[in-house]
Amino acid sequence: MDFKVVERSPFARIARMVLKSSNVAMVLGKTIHLSGVSRDTFLKDEGWLAHELCHIRQFREHGFFRFLWLYLKESWRVGYYNNKFEVEARLEGMKHRRHLNPSQKAASAITPTEAPLPIDTKRTE
């Protein structure tokens, strides 16, 4: 798959502030934008790379502006974590774990907290 990686991206920096995260990778079209992580570190993480490559495929399948609209609409409707495009990308990112032994799987396990991500909370005024 053809893609480009941009380090210290202003787009990823904004996403990093919104998500209150120490590092972010995000996709716009065929470009993976990074903030808080180096290109080398990102590319060595098979799961993270697979997650972002899934988003590149989603952009390709739906078209640039249509996918942006669908993604934002879905995030507004159900929040970032439950966004069907994020769910699909998370599943894609976990597929690489199949070849790991049980201790490696345990070491790389994601332990979500009970608190929603900041972007998942909507104001009810």
PyMOL commands that set and color helices and strands:
alter all, ss='L'
color gray80, all
select helices_A, chain A and resi 10-19+39-44+46-62+64-78+84-99+102-107+118-120
alter helices_A, ss='H'
color red, helices_A
select strands_A, chain A and resi 4-6+24-28+31-35
alter strands_A, ss='S'
color yellow, strands_A
deselect
rebuild
show_as cartoon
